[in-house]
């Protein structure tokens, strides 16, 4: 560090290392070595070549190395000393009964825990908690009756949503908030030659957020309604146009247990916003869903295994890094067909609540234009991620799966309410559903096709977050994927890593809804002796694995301690700023999670 500026360099020696050493993970030829910490010793792994994405690693490395495993002598790819103290979190924590500080988890205990977890996931699948995909033939039949809704001249700009044929010929059902207050509406029939036909609102049921459109000369056949409301754990599938993508897609969902009355699901601020907008009845009983009901899926049919409409896509509530979504029961469809309510409704926008159309910045789609431009979709190894919104620290903290560890991080960073009130985060989630990842809002995010991950980074090159996800068949494959994720990060970093036991779980945390999550911290050093800090979250539920790791390229404990005791030193201002940004980055990765269902 020179002067008052933080630097990753370590003088002339460090510069020579950077100039002569190829970037880790991109070496060609044989004999490339990757340094790894293992009980204080350095292991070398032969064999070079380009780094493959995780999906390719899976095909080559079918080994059960417990990346999601907790402490003990081996902590996935972060290997080093034994984990101490991190698992002592009281009731509901991740430590097994009888675990003590400094006592490694034996191989027998790990095997027993793994067998129990596999049995648990098997029980979840048997009980229907892991949804089975819709039959392809049924999905194709439903798709023939689905259209994209485009509205223009709306108070908040152009909107895009989904509709489906129902009732008499030429009638389509959509969400009222997608078309209310708009000058013109049209539908795009992708499965019928890509025709765009004008539409108008014929009937509405305001309290259920439903609208019935008339579309002249529509060839789409009407869907049928399910005979009964879906039950808890029933598998549904949304078919529609999320994020205004040019082609129709499907999104598996599942009905979850929880409060169904909308008013009791909402935070006070959102409840007041809805009451002011008069957009939907707060006493409405809704279908609560596991999964992100993404923008554009408002009005989408949520169909059961037979292709019958069980619910209509409506909206979602912010719940930490992830979201809780809901649909309107299909039993309201008959009321919509008979409704005599006035259709001239100038609904006020309710940002952040509905899975409706895109926001005011979205292009204003014309009645004869092609599909609306899609939002950015990032390919992060095996899954496509999209930005689903921005959250404050308080938004994320309310849904933490480990409040004790969260308090420990805040205390260590010396962060109070005044500092965390300034923290903002961008949240990215897989289109397929799964764990959402939070990164600081001052980071730029892009997909790295070479390394097979998505990477968020600051403009100084000192802080970054790497994240990726993939589908998994079972818990054994989760172990392979999570270990490959760690190994790839270590190889790219080019550092020796040693676990920090104070912030590393001694065993994975398991939540009642099937979430399994492990978190680890490690300190690394490169050949110049420059130290870095990494914090990792590995999580899985059902068929999805998501991993995220935060990296601070500069972690000089001597300088940090000096500034803690000499806060008046003018050279400590950039150190304090870097520490605050580092802990914001760590908090985002720590608060990355699956929604509670």
Secondary structure, DSSP 8 states (H G I E B T S, - for coil): -BTTB--S--SHHHHHHHHHS--TT---SS-----EEETTEEE-----S----HHHHHHH------TT--SSS--TTS-SS---STT---TTSSS-TT--TT----HHHHHHHHHHHHHHHHHHHHTT-S-----HHHHHHHHTTEEEEEEEEETTEEEEEEEEEBSSTTEEEEEHHHHTT-SEEEEEETTTTTEEEEEEEEEEEGGGTEEEEEETT-----B-B-SS---TT-EEEEEE-GGG-SS-EEEEEEE--S--BHHHHS-HHHHHHHHHHT-S-TT-BEEEEES---TT-TT-EEE-TTS-EEEEEEEEEEETTEEEEEEEEGGGHHHHHH----S-------TTTB--S--TTS----TT--S------EEEBTEEEEEEEEEEHHHHHTT-S-HHHHHHHHHHHT--HHHHTT-EEEEEEETT---BEEEETTSEEEEETTTTEEEEE-TTSSEEEEEEEEE-SSHHHHHHHHHHHHHHHHHHHT-EEEE-GGGS-SS-EE-TTS-EEEEEEEEEE-TT--EEEEEEEEEEETTEEEEEEEEES---HHHHHHHHH-TT-GGGHHHHHHHHHHHHHHHHHHT-B----
